[in-house]
């Protein structure tokens, strides 16, 4: 779930406003949020076996929640690597990727 959330944050979730300052990305038709089907079909993750639990934490807990969100940065890196772009504005929507490629081409 966290990975797909990060995937959207980096590739599809873009806000748009008109010239009068009104937000135009208001719902599912204009604000693209990824769903469970957007997760890679082959998604492998390996947990650290026997990772030490720190005594200073509450009940020796380990972090849970949205750390997988940061795994999605690999998607942005892969887009930059595949296109040869050194930098790319986020979110890296298909339109922005194409515009960056065309700008580089001249």
C-alpha atoms as an extended CHARMM CRD file, in Angstrom:
* protein
*
       106  EXT
         1         1  UNK       CA              0.0000000000        0.0000000000        0.0000000000  PROA      1               0.0000000000
         2         2  UNK       CA              2.7260000000        2.4580000000        0.9300000000  PROA      2               0.0000000000
         3         3  UNK       CA              4.6220000000        1.6970000000       -2.2690000000  PROA      3               0.0000000000
         4         4  UNK       CA              1.5480000000        2.3860000000       -4.4210000000  PROA      4               0.0000000000
         5         5  UNK       CA              0.9370000000        5.6030000000       -2.4630000000  PROA      5               0.0000000000
         6         6  UNK       CA              4.5000000000        6.7010000000       -3.2370000000  PROA      6               0.0000000000
         7         7  UNK       CA              4.0820000000        5.6310000000       -6.8530000000  PROA      7               0.0000000000
         8         8  UNK       CA              1.1480000000        8.0250000000       -7.1690000000  PROA      8               0.0000000000
         9         9  UNK       CA              2.9570000000       10.8090000000       -5.3630000000  PROA      9               0.0000000000
        10        10  UNK       CA              5.8690000000       10.5260000000       -7.8110000000  PROA      10              0.0000000000
        11        11  UNK       CA              4.1070000000        9.7830000000      -11.1090000000  PROA      11              0.0000000000
        12        12  UNK       CA              0.4210000000       10.7180000000      -11.2480000000  PROA      12              0.0000000000
        13        13  UNK       CA             -0.8340000000       12.9480000000       -8.4300000000  PROA      13              0.0000000000
        14        14  UNK       CA             -0.6430000000       16.4420000000       -9.8660000000  PROA      14              0.0000000000
        15        15  UNK       CA             -2.6420000000       19.5190000000       -8.8900000000  PROA      15              0.0000000000
        16        16  UNK       CA             -3.7580000000       22.0200000000      -11.5130000000  PROA      16              0.0000000000
        17        17  UNK       CA             -5.2100000000       25.5340000000      -11.1880000000  PROA      17              0.0000000000
        18        18  UNK       CA             -6.7550000000       27.7860000000      -13.8000000000  PROA      18              0.0000000000
        19        19  UNK       CA             -5.7140000000       31.4060000000      -14.4660000000  PROA      19              0.0000000000
        20        20  UNK       CA             -8.1270000000       32.6710000000      -11.8180000000  PROA      20              0.0000000000
        21        21  UNK       CA             -6.5240000000       30.4730000000       -9.1610000000  PROA      21              0.0000000000
        22        22  UNK       CA             -9.3060000000       27.8810000000       -8.9560000000  PROA      22              0.0000000000
        23        23  UNK       CA             -8.2050000000       24.3200000000       -8.4880000000  PROA      23              0.0000000000
        24        24  UNK       CA             -9.0930000000       22.1660000000      -11.4960000000  PROA      24              0.0000000000
        25        25  UNK       CA             -7.8960000000       18.7650000000      -10.2910000000  PROA      25              0.0000000000
        26        26  UNK       CA            -10.8500000000       18.0420000000       -8.0350000000  PROA      26              0.0000000000
        27        27  UNK       CA            -11.7710000000       14.3840000000       -8.3730000000  PROA      27              0.0000000000
        28        28  UNK       CA            -10.8770000000       10.9930000000       -9.8110000000  PROA      28              0.0000000000
        29        29  UNK       CA            -11.2770000000       12.1970000000      -13.3970000000  PROA      29              0.0000000000
        30        30  UNK       CA             -8.6250000000       14.9110000000      -13.0070000000  PROA      30              0.0000000000
        31        31  UNK       CA             -6.6070000000       13.9050000000       -9.9200000000  PROA      31              0.0000000000
        32        32  UNK       CA             -5.1110000000       10.5090000000      -10.6490000000  PROA      32              0.0000000000
        33        33  UNK       CA             -4.7250000000        8.3200000000       -7.5730000000  PROA      33              0.0000000000
        34        34  UNK       CA             -3.2360000000        4.8740000000       -8.1870000000  PROA      34              0.0000000000
        35        35  UNK       CA             -5.0950000000        1.7830000000       -7.0820000000  PROA      35              0.0000000000
        36        36  UNK       CA             -4.1150000000       -1.7240000000       -6.1020000000  PROA      36              0.0000000000
        37        37  UNK       CA             -3.8900000000       -2.7580000000       -9.7550000000  PROA      37              0.0000000000
        38        38  UNK       CA             -1.0980000000       -0.2390000000      -10.2720000000  PROA      38              0.0000000000
        39        39  UNK       CA              1.2620000000       -2.2350000000       -8.0650000000  PROA      39              0.0000000000
        40        40  UNK       CA              3.9200000000       -4.1430000000       -9.9970000000  PROA      40              0.0000000000
        41        41  UNK       CA              2.7700000000       -7.7170000000      -10.7190000000  PROA      41              0.0000000000
        42        42  UNK       CA              6.1310000000       -9.0410000000       -9.5180000000  PROA      42              0.0000000000
        43        43  UNK       CA              6.8510000000       -7.1540000000       -6.3100000000  PROA      43              0.0000000000
        44        44  UNK       CA              9.4730000000       -8.7620000000       -4.1100000000  PROA      44              0.0000000000
        45        45  UNK       CA             10.4980000000       -7.4080000000       -0.7660000000  PROA      45              0.0000000000
        46        46  UNK       CA             12.8940000000       -8.9820000000        1.6730000000  PROA      46              0.0000000000
        47        47  UNK       CA             12.6930000000       -8.3050000000        5.4000000000  PROA      47              0.0000000000
        48        48  UNK       CA             15.7570000000       -8.3780000000        7.5820000000  PROA      48              0.0000000000
        49        49  UNK       CA             15.8820000000      -11.6670000000        9.4370000000  PROA      49              0.0000000000
        50        50  UNK       CA             16.5970000000      -11.3990000000       13.1490000000  PROA      50              0.0000000000
        51        51  UNK       CA             16.8830000000       -7.6220000000       13.0870000000  PROA      51              0.0000000000
        52        52  UNK       CA             17.6690000000       -6.4410000000       16.6010000000  PROA      52              0.0000000000
        53        53  UNK       CA             14.8910000000       -4.7830000000       18.5960000000  PROA      53              0.0000000000
        54        54  UNK       CA             16.1400000000       -1.7080000000       20.4020000000  PROA      54              0.0000000000
        55        55  UNK       CA             15.4130000000       -1.6810000000       24.1000000000  PROA      55              0.0000000000
        56        56  UNK       CA             14.8520000000        2.1090000000       24.0860000000  PROA      56              0.0000000000
        57        57  UNK       CA             11.6970000000        1.8640000000       21.9950000000  PROA      57              0.0000000000
        58        58  UNK       CA              8.2180000000        1.2000000000       23.3420000000  PROA      58              0.0000000000
        59        59  UNK       CA              7.8440000000       -2.5590000000       23.7300000000  PROA      59              0.0000000000
        60        60  UNK       CA             10.9950000000       -2.8510000000       21.5560000000  PROA      60              0.0000000000
        61        61  UNK       CA              8.8700000000       -1.9160000000       18.5720000000  PROA      61              0.0000000000
        62        62  UNK       CA             10.1200000000       -1.4040000000       15.0460000000  PROA      62              0.0000000000
        63        63  UNK       CA              8.8290000000        1.1920000000       12.5850000000  PROA      63              0.0000000000
        64        64  UNK       CA              5.6920000000        0.2940000000       10.6730000000  PROA      64              0.0000000000
        65        65  UNK       CA              3.2370000000        2.3340000000        8.6690000000  PROA      65              0.0000000000
        66        66  UNK       CA              4.3690000000        4.1580000000        5.5640000000  PROA      66              0.0000000000
        67        67  UNK       CA              8.1200000000        3.4270000000        5.2220000000  PROA      67              0.0000000000
        68        68  UNK       CA              7.3430000000        1.6470000000        1.9020000000  PROA      68              0.0000000000
        69        69  UNK       CA              6.3620000000        5.0720000000        0.5690000000  PROA      69              0.0000000000
        70        70  UNK       CA             10.0690000000        5.8100000000        0.1170000000  PROA      70              0.0000000000
        71        71  UNK       CA             10.6090000000        2.6260000000       -1.9110000000  PROA      71              0.0000000000
        72        72  UNK       CA              8.7430000000        4.3350000000       -4.7330000000  PROA      72              0.0000000000
        73        73  UNK       CA             11.6990000000        6.6770000000       -5.2360000000  PROA      73              0.0000000000
        74        74  UNK       CA             13.1600000000        3.7500000000       -7.1960000000  PROA      74              0.0000000000
        75        75  UNK       CA             10.4070000000        4.3420000000       -9.7820000000  PROA      75              0.0000000000
        76        76  UNK       CA             11.5060000000        7.9470000000      -10.3040000000  PROA      76              0.0000000000
        77        77  UNK       CA             15.1470000000        6.8370000000      -10.5110000000  PROA      77              0.0000000000
        78        78  UNK       CA             14.1910000000        4.1720000000      -13.0640000000  PROA      78              0.0000000000
        79        79  UNK       CA             12.3460000000        6.7410000000      -15.2000000000  PROA      79              0.0000000000
        80        80  UNK       CA             15.3760000000        9.0580000000      -15.1380000000  PROA      80              0.0000000000
        81        81  UNK       CA             17.7050000000        6.1590000000      -15.9460000000  PROA      81              0.0000000000
        82        82  UNK       CA             15.5510000000        4.8090000000      -18.7750000000  PROA      82              0.0000000000
        83        83  UNK       CA             15.1620000000        8.2200000000      -20.3940000000  PROA      83              0.0000000000
        84        84  UNK       CA             18.6830000000        9.4690000000      -19.7440000000  PROA      84              0.0000000000
        85        85  UNK       CA             17.3040000000       12.5380000000      -17.9670000000  PROA      85              0.0000000000
        86        86  UNK       CA             19.5010000000       13.7920000000      -15.1370000000  PROA      86              0.0000000000
        87        87  UNK       CA             16.5700000000       15.5170000000      -13.4770000000  PROA      87              0.0000000000
        88        88  UNK       CA             12.8250000000       15.4400000000      -13.8210000000  PROA      88              0.0000000000
        89        89  UNK       CA             10.1510000000       17.5100000000      -12.1050000000  PROA      89              0.0000000000
        90        90  UNK       CA              7.7310000000       15.6650000000       -9.8660000000  PROA      90              0.0000000000
        91        91  UNK       CA              5.2800000000       14.2170000000      -10.3400000000  PROA      91              0.0000000000
        92        92  UNK       CA              6.8470000000       12.5570000000      -13.3690000000  PROA      92              0.0000000000
        93        93  UNK       CA              3.6160000000       12.3060000000      -15.3270000000  PROA      93              0.0000000000
        94        94  UNK       CA              3.8040000000       10.8930000000      -18.8520000000  PROA      94              0.0000000000
        95        95  UNK       CA              3.2760000000       14.4310000000      -20.1820000000  PROA      95              0.0000000000
        96        96  UNK       CA              6.1790000000       15.8300000000      -18.1650000000  PROA      96              0.0000000000
        97        97  UNK       CA              8.4570000000       12.9830000000      -19.2250000000  PROA      97              0.0000000000
        98        98  UNK       CA              7.6370000000       13.6090000000      -22.8970000000  PROA      98              0.0000000000
        99        99  UNK       CA              8.1050000000       17.3790000000      -22.5320000000  PROA      99              0.0000000000
       100       100  UNK       CA             11.4920000000       16.8630000000      -20.8470000000  PROA      100             0.0000000000
       101       101  UNK       CA             12.5860000000       14.4630000000      -23.5880000000  PROA      101             0.0000000000
       102       102  UNK       CA             11.5110000000       16.9000000000      -26.3030000000  PROA      102             0.0000000000
       103       103  UNK       CA             13.2420000000       19.8060000000      -24.5460000000  PROA      103             0.0000000000
       104       104  UNK       CA             16.4530000000       17.8030000000      -24.3420000000  PROA      104             0.0000000000
       105       105  UNK       CA             16.2120000000       16.9010000000      -28.0260000000  PROA      105             0.0000000000
       106       106  UNK       CA             15.8430000000       20.5720000000      -28.8710000000  PROA      106             0.0000000000
